[in-house]
């Protein structure tokens, strides 16, 4: 099943070692290794049958390779985010011109102050979008996001969360009613109707897999998760994201898929 035709990524910048980190994972990103891993990520996406638009690095924004947080691109509307992290607040300004190549002006909307919303908190399931109420996406941002969705023929709902950085840090939809879940999302009533595969605590980082046109990209080095996804019947590609992990970034964070 082909669902995505396009992907937008942004190259990591030399200041990536200064990215925001919770300190959960040890180490500081190595720029040269991050570039190599980004190259491999792009190649994996191309194998999934999408056109990849590669944007240049933004040296003034250490976290700007995590382009997913700058927008949510739905079939009917592009929603430009307003990041909750102050140091990332201006990043969406640098994605708008690219998005205008794919969406007309009347199909582009914006989260406005005092609302905050980051794309890492948004999970698409068919025509419905879950948004996590996190430290990065506040109540007002969630409200605006759902109002925009409803104006354009989509639906949305808020997922209360306490532990994770972003919603998709711990739960990801793999189509066909299948979902990977870790931590607090294992018992979340929001996801009771899905076939949930539990991600063990020692591989919790790998809950952040991405489904792209019937292929699932899994972070390299997490054999339990890789086996679980293969056992569901999916073709799997693995990509090393170890440099991005050091600043709390995962596979979904590195692209906008639409």
N, C-alpha and C positions, 0 to 999 in steps of 0.2 A: 504494500500500500504506500503510495507516494503522497505525503502530506506537506512536506517542506520542499520548496524550490530554491530558497535563498538563505544564506547565512552571512552575518556580518561579524567580523572579528577585528580586534585592534592589537597591534603589535605591543609587546611589553616594552617599557621604557627603561633607560639606564638607572633610574631611581627606584626600580622595583623593590630593592632591598629596604626602602623606607616605607613600604606599604603598611597599612593598618594590620595589626595582629593581636589576637587574644592571648598569644603565648601558649596556646594549646599544643602546637607542634614545634619541635625544636628546629633551630637553624635559621639562617638568613638566606634569602634567594640569591642564587648566582645568576647574573644577567645572561652570560653566554649560554649556560645550560637552559635557562628559561626560553631563550630564543629557539634553541634546538627542539625543545619540547613543544613550542608553539608551532614550529614547522610541521612536526609530526601530527599535531592536532588538526591542522589545516588539511593535511593529506588524508587523514581518517575521515574528515567531513566530506571531502570530495568523493571518497569511495562510497558514500551514502547517496550519491546522485544529486548533490546540490551545487549551485554556483556560490563561490565564496568571495565576498567583498572584503579585502584586507585594508584596513585603515592604518595610517602611520601612527607611531608612538606619540604620546603626549608627555613630554619630559617633565612638565610641571605637575603632573598628577600621577604619583607612584602606583595607584590602584587602577589606572584607566584601562588596563588590559581586561579588566572584569566588566566588559561592555554590557553584559546582561542587565546590570543594575541601572543602566541609563534609560531604558525604555521597555515597554511590553508591546510586542507586535502581534496583533490578532488578525484573523481573516478580514475583519470589518473596520478596524481602527488601530492607529498607532498611538500609544499613550506615552508621552515623554515624562520621565520620572522627575522627582525632586529628592535626591538622596538624603537620608537621615544623617549620614556621616558628613560633618561640616567640611572636611577637607576634600570631599568629593562633590560638593554642591554644584560646582560649575561644569562638571563633566558632560551632562546632557546637552549643553549648548553646542558641543562639538560633534554631536551625532545627528542633529536635526537636518542638516543639508543632505546627508547621505539618505536619511529616511524619506526625504522629499523626492528622491529618485524612484521610490517604490509606492508611495502613498500620495494622493492629492491633498491639497491644503485642508479641505473640508473633512478629511479623514485622519487628521492629526490633532490630538488634544493634549493638554498639559496639566499636570498636578501643580497646584498653586499653593503658596504659603498661606497658612501655617502647616499645610499638609506635607507629609514626607512619604515617599514610596520608593522602594528599590525593587527592581525586577527579580532579584533572587528570592523575594518573598511571594512570587506569583507562580502558580502551577496551573497549567491548562489541562482540562479534562473535557474533551469534546467542545461544546459551546459554553461550558462553565469554567469560571476561573476562581480558584481559591487564592486568597491573599492572607498571609500571616501577619498578625498584629505583633510586630517585633520592636526591638529598639530602633530599627531603621525605617519601619513603616508604621506611622502613628495612626490614631483613630481617625483623624481628619483626612489623612491620605487614603486610608482604606475606604472611607465614605465617598470621597471624590472619585476614586478608581471605579467603584461599583456603579456609581451614577453615570460615569462615562460609558462603561460597558453596556448598561441598559439602554442608553440612548442609541447605541449602535447594534442592537439586536443580540447581545450576549447577556449572560447572567454571571453573578459573582457572589461570593460569601466570604466572611471573615473567619479565620482559624485562630483561636486564642493559643498563644504559645509562651513558654516561660524559659526554656532551656537553650534553644538553638539560636545561632546568629541569624539565619534566614530560614524560611519555610523549607526551601529545597536543600538545605543542609541535611535534613533528616527524612524527607519524603519526596519521592519522584514517581511520576506516572509513566508507565511503559506501554500505554495503549492496551487494547484488548481486555480491559478491566483489571489489568495487573499493576501492582504498585510495590515499590521497595520502601520499607519504613524502618526507622530506627528510633530509639529513645522514646521521647514523649508522644510520638505520633503512632506508636504501636497500639495505644489504647484510646486514641482520639476518636470521639464519636463521629467526627466529620467524615471519617474514612471507613466506616463499618461495612459499607456495601461493596468494597473492592476486595479482590484477591490479594491480600497483603503477604509479601515475603519478608520475614524478619531478617534484618541485617544484624549480625552479632556485634556486640560492643567492641570487640577488638578489630573490627573492620568497618566501624561506623562511618568513617570518612567516605567509604565507597558507596554509601547510600546515594550519593550524588552521581548517578549514571544518566546518560541521555539517550533517548530513543530518537533515531533519525531515519525515517523511511524503512521501517522494519529491521534496522540494524541497531544494536545497542552498544554504545561506546562506554566502556568500563575503565576506571583508573587502573593502571598497571600495578601489580604487586598485592592484589587482594583476591587470592584464589577461591575463598569461600563465596564471595559475591559473584565472581566470574562464573563459577560452577552453577550457582543458583540461577543466574540469568540464562546460561546455556540450557539448563534443565527445563526452563520454561519454553524452550524451543526457538529462542532467538539466535540469529547470527551475532557474534560478538567481535568487536575490535577493542584492543586495549591501547591506552595512551598513557605515557608517564607524565604525571602532573606534580611530581614531588617538589619542584621548586615553588609552585603556586600554593601547594598545601601549607608551606611555611608561613604564608600570610593569609591562611584560612580560605583560599580559593580552590574551587573544584571545577569539574568538567563543564557544568552548565554555565558557570560564571563567565566563561571565556567566549561566549557567543550569543548572538541574537538569531534565533532560528524561526523562519516564517515561510 
